[in-house]
């Protein structure tokens, strides 16, 4: 089953999925970062939201 793109937030709020446009929009807006910054943080820290936030200097 495919993701429901009408949902605004991530399907799993503990993980950051940079392969879904709506999730990229959610996380970039939440943390006020660019898509490039988000993808770089995921590459460095992994997909767990708490680790990505830490890599971005966010809470």
TAKAQUI-V416384 format. One record per residue. N is the residue number from 1. PSI is psi in whole degrees, 0 to 359 (* if undefined). Layout:
BEGIN
n: <N:N>
psi: <PSI:PSI>
END
This chain:
BEGIN
n: <1:2:3:4:5:6:7:8:9:10:11:12:13:14:15:16:17:18:19:20:21:22:23:24:25:26:27:28:29:30:31:32:33:34:35:36:37:38:39:40:41:42:43:44:45:46:47:48:49:50:51:52:53:54:55:56:57:58:59>
psi: <139:164:147:103:357:346:140:326:177:154:319:105:352:348:148:120:105:6:357:122:318:331:322:316:315:307:322:323:318:315:1:54:166:166:319:318:319:310:322:317:320:320:321:321:346:188:353:127:319:325:321:316:316:317:331:355:26:165:*>
END
